[in-house]
Amino acid sequence: MLKFIIKRLGASLGILLAASFLLYVLVINSGDPLGNLRESSAENRDYLMAQRSAYMNLDQPWYLRYWDWLMGVGKCFALQCDLGTNVQGVEVSGLLGAAASSTLRLVILATVLAAIFGIAIGVLTAVRQYSGLDYGVTFLTFLFFSLPVFWAAVMLKEYMAIGYNNWIKEPSITPLQTIVVAVLFGLLMQVFLGGSVKRRIATFAVSAAFVGVAIPYLLWLNFFRYPQLGLVGIVVLSLAVALSGTAMTVGVRNKAVLYPALITVGLGIIFYYATFSILEAPSTPVLIIGGVLSMAIPGAIGYYMGGRVRKVAMWVSAFTGLAFAGLTVIDHIFRAWPGFLQLKPRPVGTIGSQTPDFMGSFWEVFLDRGAQLLLPTILLAVISLASYSRYTRTSMLEVGQQDYIRTARSKGLGERTVIFRHAFRNALIPIATIAAFDFAGLIGGAVITEAVFGWKGMGEMFRTGLTAVDPAPVMAFFLVTGTAAVLFNMLADIFYALLDPRIRI
């Protein structure tokens, strides 16, 4: 494996070098970097032209300028990158750091959401092949995939930002709207859960009745302006996660997995009170450490109590702990929401990654940045959803035809065990490739999304650099996206061997 990684690194560096050379030549020949100044009638035009020429080293031949850039990139190995200056004389290294952090916040969240929901939908549609759910999901995913990005972005801004901001001032839902939402929810639930006609009718009735009662109750509580979850809600939802995780893996009758998950919920109650004051005004490192501990401690409990199924118990307990911690964070966010609405009456922004000069508590600042992140994240995630769902469905169907799957079924294993413990793991192998390229592609492909939402990220830096015929920002963009593509492609190859021990390079 080490020899393979070294060979891949060597080949990747050669590809990056050739691609950077080609891109540099294309950018410097795409226009005149002094064109707008040549047409200017300003008295200091000659001075401005000389200044820009000095910033961009236009007095040197193009190959020397490329060589200087290459030497500056080489200094990155010593953590002293020198990527030159842009047309305004600003260091590109500083611009790249701010743009990369902004884009990574957007891309990581969108990729994770697309992968989670896409893989879940793909597994579900594979299990329910050629059903109404399969056809409906297929239609919707390809519809979202084919939507023009700029049009979808405008629709999101109109209905999920402007429309929501108007509605949240005085939340109200008419009885007719409640009935429509309840009926639609009931129809969706009976499609997803499936079963006999009698079971579908019961699912529809229960789901529709629940929504029909819940919406007026939430309005009566003024939940949308003063949301609340509380310890009871956290415990109930965490128990649902623990039972669901146990049921999907080994079945709820397996006490070796169920008991550690339930103990995790009990420990979560203790830590809820113990950390309440800390989480009222936390910091990012505190949240990260808390997230790690919320998985590590339950994982250790599951490992020692799991017996023959200790790995399953470990992961179910760890996921339950993470869910409890996440719900605790949501509870604190809910508590900060009314104060946030007072500081920002129109919460969902349509331009920028954060509100300028916004001052508030940790959670209020978190809500501000999260609200700004909401629309572009949804857009990128929805576009990527189709790839994950279709590849997962195809992979699951292909794996389902393998001999070892038929052998597992012939031995009497339950369908749940066959799907999640045998088929799903092997079906993830091609998904690793999709995830690797999707992450790298989103970093470089969010140009339109960032332009529509005024997001000062990698896409905006690339666009402005290309417009100004300024190679420094464009090459910095290439440095990040090209390196990400190579790195994640290599990680995908390594992930193959972890998923399937038969694969050895």
Residue pairs with C-beta under 8 A, 6 or more apart in sequence:
1 494
1 497
1 504
1 505
4 493
4 505
5 490
5 494
8 490
8 493
9 490
12 486
12 490
15 486
16 482
16 483
16 486
19 478
19 482
20 70
20 475
20 478
20 479
20 482
21 66
23 474
23 475
23 478
24 62
24 66
24 69
24 471
24 475
25 62
27 465
27 466
27 469
27 470
27 471
27 474
27 475
28 62
28 65
28 469
28 471
30 466
30 469
31 469
32 38
32 469
33 52
33 56
33 58
33 87
33 468
33 469
33 470
34 49
34 52
34 53
34 58
35 469
37 45
37 48
37 49
37 52
38 49
40 48
42 48
51 89
52 58
52 87
53 59
55 85
55 86
55 87
55 88
55 89
56 65
56 84
56 85
56 87
56 470
56 471
56 472
57 64
57 65
57 68
57 84
60 68
65 471
68 84
69 83
69 84
69 471
69 472
69 475
71 82
72 81
72 82
72 83
72 84
73 81
73 83
73 479
75 81
75 82
81 93
82 93
83 91
83 92
83 93
83 96
83 472
83 475
83 476
83 479
84 92
84 472
85 91
85 92
85 472
86 92
86 95
86 465
86 468
86 470
86 472
86 473
87 468
87 470
92 472
92 473
92 476
93 476
95 461
95 473
95 476
96 461
96 473
96 476
96 479
96 480
98 456
99 456
99 457
99 458
99 460
99 461
100 457
100 458
100 480
102 353
102 455
102 456
102 457
102 458
103 443
103 446
103 450
103 455
103 457
103 458
103 459
104 443
105 353
105 373
106 353
106 373
106 376
106 377
106 380
106 446
106 450
106 455
106 457
107 380
107 439
107 442
107 443
107 446
108 439
109 373
109 377
109 381
110 376
110 377
110 380
110 381
110 384
110 442
111 381
111 384
111 435
111 438
111 439
111 442
113 377
113 381
114 380
114 381
114 382
114 384
114 385
114 387
114 388
114 438
115 388
115 431
115 435
115 438
117 381
117 385
117 388
117 389
118 384
118 385
118 386
118 387
118 388
118 389
118 392
119 388
119 389
119 392
119 428
119 431
121 137
121 141
121 385
121 388
121 389
121 392
122 388
122 389
122 390
122 391
122 392
122 393
122 395
122 396
123 392
123 393
123 396
123 419
123 424
123 427
124 133
124 137
124 192
125 133
125 134
125 137
125 138
125 389
125 393
126 392
126 393
126 396
126 397
126 400
127 396
127 419
128 134
128 194
129 397
131 194
132 191
133 191
133 192
133 194
136 191
137 389
138 390
141 385
141 386
141 389
141 390
142 386
144 382
144 383
144 385
144 386
145 383
145 385
145 386
145 387
147 382
147 383
149 379
149 383
149 448
149 449
149 452
150 448
150 452
152 379
152 382
152 383
153 375
153 376
153 379
153 448
153 449
153 452
153 453
154 452
156 375
156 378
156 379
157 350
157 375
157 452
157 453
160 348
160 374
160 375
160 378
161 348
161 349
161 350
161 375
162 350
164 347
164 348
165 345
165 346
165 347
165 348
168 224
168 225
168 341
168 347
169 345
171 219
171 222
171 224
171 225
172 219
173 181
173 215
173 219
178 211
178 212
178 215
178 216
179 212
181 211
181 215
182 207
182 208
182 209
182 211
182 212
182 215
183 208
185 207
185 208
185 211
186 203
186 204
186 205
186 207
186 208
186 211
187 204
189 203
189 204
189 207
190 200
190 201
190 203
190 204
190 207
193 199
193 200
193 203
194 200
195 203
218 224
221 228
225 337
225 338
225 341
226 337
226 338
227 334
227 337
228 334
228 335
229 327
229 330
229 331
229 334
230 331
231 269
231 272
231 331
233 327
233 331
234 268
234 272
234 324
234 327
234 328
234 331
235 265
235 268
235 269
237 323
237 327
238 264
238 265
238 268
238 320
238 323
238 324
238 327
239 262
239 265
241 319
241 320
241 323
241 324
242 258
242 261
242 262
242 264
242 265
242 316
242 320
243 252
243 258
243 261
245 261
245 315
245 316
245 319
245 320
246 252
246 254
246 257
246 258
246 261
246 316
247 416
248 416
248 420
249 257
249 312
249 315
249 316
249 416
249 417
249 420
249 421
250 257
250 309
250 312
250 417
251 414
251 416
252 258
254 309
256 305
256 306
256 307
256 308
256 309
256 310
256 313
257 302
257 306
257 309
257 312
257 313
257 316
259 305
260 298
260 301
260 302
260 305
260 306
260 313
260 316
260 317
261 298
261 302
261 313
261 316
261 317
261 320
263 298
263 301
263 305
263 317
264 298
264 301
264 302
264 317
264 320
264 321
264 324
265 320
265 324
267 297
267 298
267 301
267 321
268 294
268 321
268 324
268 325
268 328
272 324
272 328
275 290
275 328
278 286
279 286
279 328
279 329
279 332
280 332
281 361
281 362
282 290
282 362
283 362
287 329
290 325
291 322
291 325
294 321
294 322
294 324
294 325
295 318
295 319
295 321
295 322
296 318
297 321
298 317
298 318
298 320
298 321
299 314
299 315
299 317
299 318
299 321
300 314
301 317
302 310
302 313
302 314
302 315
302 316
302 317
302 318
303 310
303 311
303 313
303 314
304 310
305 313
306 312
306 313
306 314
307 313
332 363
333 363
333 366
333 367
335 363
336 361
336 363
336 364
336 366
336 367
337 367
339 360
339 361
339 364
340 347
340 360
340 363
340 364
340 367
340 368
341 347
343 358
343 359
343 360
343 364
344 355
344 358
344 368
344 371
347 367
347 371
348 371
348 374
348 375
349 355
349 368
349 371
349 372
350 375
350 453
350 454
351 453
351 454
352 372
352 453
352 454
352 455
352 456
353 369
353 372
353 373
353 455
353 456
353 457
354 368
354 369
354 372
355 368
355 372
358 365
358 368
360 368
375 453
376 446
376 449
376 450
376 453
376 455
379 449
380 442
380 446
380 449
384 438
384 442
387 434
387 438
388 431
388 434
388 435
388 438
391 430
391 431
391 434
392 427
392 431
395 427
395 428
395 429
395 430
395 431
396 419
396 423
396 424
396 427
398 427
399 405
399 423
399 426
399 427
400 423
402 426
404 422
405 418
405 422
405 423
408 417
408 418
408 422
409 415
409 418
413 422
425 499
425 500
426 499
426 500
428 499
429 496
429 499
429 500
429 503
432 492
432 495
432 496
432 499
433 489
433 492
435 488
435 492
436 488
436 489
436 491
436 492
437 485
437 488
437 489
439 484
439 488
440 481
440 484
440 485
440 488
440 489
441 485
443 458
443 480
443 481
443 484
444 458
444 459
444 462
444 477
444 481
444 485
445 459
446 455
446 457
446 458
446 459
447 459
447 460
447 462
447 463
448 459
449 455
449 459
450 456
450 457
450 458
450 459
450 460
451 459
451 460
451 463
458 477
458 480
458 481
461 473
461 476
461 477
462 473
462 474
462 477
464 470
464 473
465 471
465 472
465 473
465 474
465 477
466 474
493 505
496 503
497 503
497 504
497 505
